[in-house]
Amino acid sequence: MSESAFDILDLGVMGYREAWDLQKTRHAQVVAGEAPPTLLLVEHPPVLTLGRKAKEGSNIIVTREYLSAQGIEVLEIERGGDVTYHGPGQLVAYAIFPVGRKVADFLRLLENATIAALHDLGLPDARPNPGYAGVYVNPREVNGLSYEQKIASFGVAVQRHVALHGLALNVTTNLAHFDLIVPCGLHQTHMTSVQREYDVRGLNRTASVAEAKVALQRAFQTTFATYDWTRPVYAAAGS
C-alpha cells in the first residue's frame, strides 16, 4: 500500500463538537467519493460521550451539575458502546474508512493497529480482551482483587458503508476523570495510560501524545497495508 491510500489529518486540540462536525463533513465526502479515506487525529478538552448502549447516562456516577461546574460537557452520539471520557493527553483517532458489512473485521484491525503502536511504545503486553472491545495490558491486583487494565477504548458507527468514530488511546490522560463514570459500563476494569504503565513498571520514561501519534500512524499504515479500499455502492432511499 502506498501511504496515500488514506489521508491523515492532525487536528491538534479541538473541541468535540467542532471535530464531530468536521468528521461528519469528511464522512459525507468519503461516501460520495469526493475525498479519500481519512484518519483524523485529535485531542479533546474534557467531555463525556454517550454511545448507543449508554442508557441515558446511567453509568455517569456524578450529577450533571457537578460535571458542568468542572467544565465537562456530556454529548449523546451515534457510535456504539456506553459512556467514555475524552480529555487532554488522550489521542483520539477517527478512522473514516470504507467498511461495508465487515464491521467486526474492521474493529479487529483497529485493535491490531493500536496494539502494534503500544508495542512500539514499549508496552509488549498490550492485547485485546475476548468479549470486550478495546485494548488492555496485563491485569493488576488492587487490595487483593484482580482488575483488567484498559488503555484504549473503541466505538464506531457505520453509515452508508463508511465508518465514523474510532478509538481513544490514553497516553498522559488524567485518569482521575474516569472516576466520574463506569467506563464503557465495565465494573471490574480500571483505566490506565501509557504514562501510568511506564511509572508502575519503573521504566523511567516520559510518554507524549506526539510520540504516540507517530507510532499510531505507522501502525495504521502497516495494519491496513492490504485493506480493501473499495467504497461499497450506497443506494439512497427512493433511488
Contacts in CASP RR format, 6 or more apart in sequence:
PFRMAT RR
TARGET T0000
AUTHOR 0000-0000-0000
METHOD contacts of the structure
MODEL  1
MSESAFDILDLGVMGYREAWDLQKTRHAQVVAGEAPPTLLLVEHPPVLTL
GRKAKEGSNIIVTREYLSAQGIEVLEIERGGDVTYHGPGQLVAYAIFPVG
RKVADFLRLLENATIAALHDLGLPDARPNPGYAGVYVNPREVNGLSYEQK
IASFGVAVQRHVALHGLALNVTTNLAHFDLIVPCGLHQTHMTSVQREYDV
RGLNRTASVAEAKVALQRAFQTTFATYDWTRPVYAAAGS
1 221 0 8 1.000
1 224 0 8 1.000
1 225 0 8 1.000
1 226 0 8 1.000
1 227 0 8 1.000
3 221 0 8 1.000
4 36 0 8 1.000
5 36 0 8 1.000
5 37 0 8 1.000
5 224 0 8 1.000
5 227 0 8 1.000
5 229 0 8 1.000
6 36 0 8 1.000
6 37 0 8 1.000
6 38 0 8 1.000
6 39 0 8 1.000
6 97 0 8 1.000
6 220 0 8 1.000
6 224 0 8 1.000
6 229 0 8 1.000
7 35 0 8 1.000
7 36 0 8 1.000
7 37 0 8 1.000
7 38 0 8 1.000
7 39 0 8 1.000
8 38 0 8 1.000
8 39 0 8 1.000
8 41 0 8 1.000
8 217 0 8 1.000
8 220 0 8 1.000
9 38 0 8 1.000
9 39 0 8 1.000
9 40 0 8 1.000
9 41 0 8 1.000
10 41 0 8 1.000
10 42 0 8 1.000
10 213 0 8 1.000
11 19 0 8 1.000
11 22 0 8 1.000
11 40 0 8 1.000
11 41 0 8 1.000
11 42 0 8 1.000
12 41 0 8 1.000
12 42 0 8 1.000
12 43 0 8 1.000
13 42 0 8 1.000
13 43 0 8 1.000
13 44 0 8 1.000
13 45 0 8 1.000
13 88 0 8 1.000
14 22 0 8 1.000
14 42 0 8 1.000
14 43 0 8 1.000
14 44 0 8 1.000
15 44 0 8 1.000
15 45 0 8 1.000
15 47 0 8 1.000
16 44 0 8 1.000
16 45 0 8 1.000
16 47 0 8 1.000
16 49 0 8 1.000
16 73 0 8 1.000
16 75 0 8 1.000
16 86 0 8 1.000
17 75 0 8 1.000
19 40 0 8 1.000
19 42 0 8 1.000
19 44 0 8 1.000
19 92 0 8 1.000
19 94 0 8 1.000
20 75 0 8 1.000
20 77 0 8 1.000
22 40 0 8 1.000
23 40 0 8 1.000
23 94 0 8 1.000
23 96 0 8 1.000
23 164 0 8 1.000
23 165 0 8 1.000
24 164 0 8 1.000
26 35 0 8 1.000
26 38 0 8 1.000
26 40 0 8 1.000
26 96 0 8 1.000
27 96 0 8 1.000
27 159 0 8 1.000
27 162 0 8 1.000
27 164 0 8 1.000
29 35 0 8 1.000
30 36 0 8 1.000
30 37 0 8 1.000
30 38 0 8 1.000
30 96 0 8 1.000
30 98 0 8 1.000
30 162 0 8 1.000
30 231 0 8 1.000
31 159 0 8 1.000
31 160 0 8 1.000
31 161 0 8 1.000
31 162 0 8 1.000
31 231 0 8 1.000
31 234 0 8 1.000
33 231 0 8 1.000
37 95 0 8 1.000
37 96 0 8 1.000
37 97 0 8 1.000
37 98 0 8 1.000
37 229 0 8 1.000
38 96 0 8 1.000
39 93 0 8 1.000
39 94 0 8 1.000
39 95 0 8 1.000
39 96 0 8 1.000
39 97 0 8 1.000
39 217 0 8 1.000
39 220 0 8 1.000
40 93 0 8 1.000
40 94 0 8 1.000
40 96 0 8 1.000
41 91 0 8 1.000
41 92 0 8 1.000
41 93 0 8 1.000
41 213 0 8 1.000
41 216 0 8 1.000
41 217 0 8 1.000
42 92 0 8 1.000
42 94 0 8 1.000
43 87 0 8 1.000
43 88 0 8 1.000
43 89 0 8 1.000
43 90 0 8 1.000
43 91 0 8 1.000
43 92 0 8 1.000
43 209 0 8 1.000
44 86 0 8 1.000
44 87 0 8 1.000
44 88 0 8 1.000
44 90 0 8 1.000
44 92 0 8 1.000
45 87 0 8 1.000
45 88 0 8 1.000
46 70 0 8 1.000
46 71 0 8 1.000
46 72 0 8 1.000
46 73 0 8 1.000
46 85 0 8 1.000
46 86 0 8 1.000
46 87 0 8 1.000
46 88 0 8 1.000
46 177 0 8 1.000
47 72 0 8 1.000
47 73 0 8 1.000
47 74 0 8 1.000
47 75 0 8 1.000
47 85 0 8 1.000
47 86 0 8 1.000
47 87 0 8 1.000
48 60 0 8 1.000
48 67 0 8 1.000
48 72 0 8 1.000
48 73 0 8 1.000
48 74 0 8 1.000
48 75 0 8 1.000
48 83 0 8 1.000
48 84 0 8 1.000
48 85 0 8 1.000
48 86 0 8 1.000
48 180 0 8 1.000
48 181 0 8 1.000
49 74 0 8 1.000
49 75 0 8 1.000
49 76 0 8 1.000
49 77 0 8 1.000
49 79 0 8 1.000
49 83 0 8 1.000
49 84 0 8 1.000
49 86 0 8 1.000
50 56 0 8 1.000
50 57 0 8 1.000
50 74 0 8 1.000
50 75 0 8 1.000
50 76 0 8 1.000
50 77 0 8 1.000
50 82 0 8 1.000
50 83 0 8 1.000
51 76 0 8 1.000
51 77 0 8 1.000
51 78 0 8 1.000
51 79 0 8 1.000
51 80 0 8 1.000
51 81 0 8 1.000
51 82 0 8 1.000
51 83 0 8 1.000
51 155 0 8 1.000
52 78 0 8 1.000
52 79 0 8 1.000
52 80 0 8 1.000
52 81 0 8 1.000
53 80 0 8 1.000
53 81 0 8 1.000
53 82 0 8 1.000
54 76 0 8 1.000
54 81 0 8 1.000
54 82 0 8 1.000
54 83 0 8 1.000
55 82 0 8 1.000
57 74 0 8 1.000
57 83 0 8 1.000
59 82 0 8 1.000
59 83 0 8 1.000
59 181 0 8 1.000
59 182 0 8 1.000
59 183 0 8 1.000
59 185 0 8 1.000
60 67 0 8 1.000
60 74 0 8 1.000
60 83 0 8 1.000
60 180 0 8 1.000
60 181 0 8 1.000
61 179 0 8 1.000
61 180 0 8 1.000
61 181 0 8 1.000
61 182 0 8 1.000
62 180 0 8 1.000
64 74 0 8 1.000
67 73 0 8 1.000
67 74 0 8 1.000
67 180 0 8 1.000
72 177 0 8 1.000
72 180 0 8 1.000
77 157 0 8 1.000
77 165 0 8 1.000
78 157 0 8 1.000
78 159 0 8 1.000
78 164 0 8 1.000
78 165 0 8 1.000
79 155 0 8 1.000
79 156 0 8 1.000
79 157 0 8 1.000
79 164 0 8 1.000
79 165 0 8 1.000
79 166 0 8 1.000
80 155 0 8 1.000
80 156 0 8 1.000
80 157 0 8 1.000
80 165 0 8 1.000
81 133 0 8 1.000
81 155 0 8 1.000
81 184 0 8 1.000
82 182 0 8 1.000
82 183 0 8 1.000
82 184 0 8 1.000
82 185 0 8 1.000
83 181 0 8 1.000
83 182 0 8 1.000
83 183 0 8 1.000
83 184 0 8 1.000
83 185 0 8 1.000
84 153 0 8 1.000
84 168 0 8 1.000
84 181 0 8 1.000
84 183 0 8 1.000
84 184 0 8 1.000
85 177 0 8 1.000
85 178 0 8 1.000
85 180 0 8 1.000
85 181 0 8 1.000
85 183 0 8 1.000
86 92 0 8 1.000
86 168 0 8 1.000
87 173 0 8 1.000
87 174 0 8 1.000
87 177 0 8 1.000
88 172 0 8 1.000
88 173 0 8 1.000
88 174 0 8 1.000
89 170 0 8 1.000
89 171 0 8 1.000
89 172 0 8 1.000
89 173 0 8 1.000
89 174 0 8 1.000
89 209 0 8 1.000
90 168 0 8 1.000
90 169 0 8 1.000
90 170 0 8 1.000
90 171 0 8 1.000
90 173 0 8 1.000
91 168 0 8 1.000
91 169 0 8 1.000
91 171 0 8 1.000
91 209 0 8 1.000
91 212 0 8 1.000
91 213 0 8 1.000
91 216 0 8 1.000
92 166 0 8 1.000
92 167 0 8 1.000
92 168 0 8 1.000
92 169 0 8 1.000
93 166 0 8 1.000
93 167 0 8 1.000
93 168 0 8 1.000
93 169 0 8 1.000
93 216 0 8 1.000
93 220 0 8 1.000
94 164 0 8 1.000
94 165 0 8 1.000
94 166 0 8 1.000
95 110 0 8 1.000
95 156 0 8 1.000
95 163 0 8 1.000
95 166 0 8 1.000
95 167 0 8 1.000
95 220 0 8 1.000
96 162 0 8 1.000
96 163 0 8 1.000
96 164 0 8 1.000
97 106 0 8 1.000
97 162 0 8 1.000
97 163 0 8 1.000
97 224 0 8 1.000
97 227 0 8 1.000
97 229 0 8 1.000
98 161 0 8 1.000
98 162 0 8 1.000
98 163 0 8 1.000
98 228 0 8 1.000
98 229 0 8 1.000
98 230 0 8 1.000
98 231 0 8 1.000
98 232 0 8 1.000
99 106 0 8 1.000
99 158 0 8 1.000
99 161 0 8 1.000
99 162 0 8 1.000
99 163 0 8 1.000
100 158 0 8 1.000
100 161 0 8 1.000
100 162 0 8 1.000
100 232 0 8 1.000
101 161 0 8 1.000
103 156 0 8 1.000
103 158 0 8 1.000
106 156 0 8 1.000
106 163 0 8 1.000
107 133 0 8 1.000
107 154 0 8 1.000
107 156 0 8 1.000
108 128 0 8 1.000
109 223 0 8 1.000
109 224 0 8 1.000
109 227 0 8 1.000
110 154 0 8 1.000
110 156 0 8 1.000
110 166 0 8 1.000
110 167 0 8 1.000
111 128 0 8 1.000
111 133 0 8 1.000
111 134 0 8 1.000
111 135 0 8 1.000
111 154 0 8 1.000
112 223 0 8 1.000
113 216 0 8 1.000
113 219 0 8 1.000
113 220 0 8 1.000
113 222 0 8 1.000
113 223 0 8 1.000
113 224 0 8 1.000
114 126 0 8 1.000
114 134 0 8 1.000
114 135 0 8 1.000
114 152 0 8 1.000
114 167 0 8 1.000
114 169 0 8 1.000
114 216 0 8 1.000
114 219 0 8 1.000
115 126 0 8 1.000
115 127 0 8 1.000
115 128 0 8 1.000
115 135 0 8 1.000
116 219 0 8 1.000
116 222 0 8 1.000
116 223 0 8 1.000
117 169 0 8 1.000
117 212 0 8 1.000
117 215 0 8 1.000
117 216 0 8 1.000
117 218 0 8 1.000
117 219 0 8 1.000
118 126 0 8 1.000
118 135 0 8 1.000
118 137 0 8 1.000
118 151 0 8 1.000
118 152 0 8 1.000
118 169 0 8 1.000
118 194 0 8 1.000
118 215 0 8 1.000
119 126 0 8 1.000
120 215 0 8 1.000
120 218 0 8 1.000
120 219 0 8 1.000
121 194 0 8 1.000
121 207 0 8 1.000
121 211 0 8 1.000
121 212 0 8 1.000
121 215 0 8 1.000
122 203 0 8 1.000
123 137 0 8 1.000
123 151 0 8 1.000
123 194 0 8 1.000
123 197 0 8 1.000
125 137 0 8 1.000
125 138 0 8 1.000
126 135 0 8 1.000
126 136 0 8 1.000
126 137 0 8 1.000
126 151 0 8 1.000
127 135 0 8 1.000
127 136 0 8 1.000
127 137 0 8 1.000
128 134 0 8 1.000
128 135 0 8 1.000
128 136 0 8 1.000
129 135 0 8 1.000
129 136 0 8 1.000
129 148 0 8 1.000
129 150 0 8 1.000
132 184 0 8 1.000
132 186 0 8 1.000
133 153 0 8 1.000
133 154 0 8 1.000
133 155 0 8 1.000
133 184 0 8 1.000
134 150 0 8 1.000
134 152 0 8 1.000
134 153 0 8 1.000
134 154 0 8 1.000
134 167 0 8 1.000
135 150 0 8 1.000
135 151 0 8 1.000
135 152 0 8 1.000
135 154 0 8 1.000
135 169 0 8 1.000
136 148 0 8 1.000
136 149 0 8 1.000
136 150 0 8 1.000
136 151 0 8 1.000
137 149 0 8 1.000
137 151 0 8 1.000
137 192 0 8 1.000
137 197 0 8 1.000
138 149 0 8 1.000
139 146 0 8 1.000
139 147 0 8 1.000
139 148 0 8 1.000
139 149 0 8 1.000
140 146 0 8 1.000
140 147 0 8 1.000
140 149 0 8 1.000
140 190 0 8 1.000
140 200 0 8 1.000
141 147 0 8 1.000
142 190 0 8 1.000
147 188 0 8 1.000
147 189 0 8 1.000
147 190 0 8 1.000
148 186 0 8 1.000
148 188 0 8 1.000
148 189 0 8 1.000
148 190 0 8 1.000
149 189 0 8 1.000
149 190 0 8 1.000
149 191 0 8 1.000
149 192 0 8 1.000
149 197 0 8 1.000
150 183 0 8 1.000
150 184 0 8 1.000
150 186 0 8 1.000
150 189 0 8 1.000
150 190 0 8 1.000
150 191 0 8 1.000
150 192 0 8 1.000
151 169 0 8 1.000
151 170 0 8 1.000
151 191 0 8 1.000
151 192 0 8 1.000
151 193 0 8 1.000
151 194 0 8 1.000
151 197 0 8 1.000
152 167 0 8 1.000
152 168 0 8 1.000
152 169 0 8 1.000
152 170 0 8 1.000
153 167 0 8 1.000
153 168 0 8 1.000
153 183 0 8 1.000
153 184 0 8 1.000
154 166 0 8 1.000
154 167 0 8 1.000
154 168 0 8 1.000
155 165 0 8 1.000
155 166 0 8 1.000
155 167 0 8 1.000
156 163 0 8 1.000
156 164 0 8 1.000
156 165 0 8 1.000
156 166 0 8 1.000
157 163 0 8 1.000
157 164 0 8 1.000
157 165 0 8 1.000
158 164 0 8 1.000
160 234 0 8 1.000
161 231 0 8 1.000
161 232 0 8 1.000
161 234 0 8 1.000
162 231 0 8 1.000
169 194 0 8 1.000
169 212 0 8 1.000
169 216 0 8 1.000
170 191 0 8 1.000
170 192 0 8 1.000
170 193 0 8 1.000
170 194 0 8 1.000
170 196 0 8 1.000
171 193 0 8 1.000
171 194 0 8 1.000
171 195 0 8 1.000
171 207 0 8 1.000
171 208 0 8 1.000
171 209 0 8 1.000
171 212 0 8 1.000
172 193 0 8 1.000
172 194 0 8 1.000
172 195 0 8 1.000
172 207 0 8 1.000
172 208 0 8 1.000
172 209 0 8 1.000
173 191 0 8 1.000
173 193 0 8 1.000
175 191 0 8 1.000
175 192 0 8 1.000
175 193 0 8 1.000
175 196 0 8 1.000
178 191 0 8 1.000
183 189 0 8 1.000
183 191 0 8 1.000
193 207 0 8 1.000
194 207 0 8 1.000
194 212 0 8 1.000
195 206 0 8 1.000
195 207 0 8 1.000
197 203 0 8 1.000
198 204 0 8 1.000
198 205 0 8 1.000
198 206 0 8 1.000
198 207 0 8 1.000
END
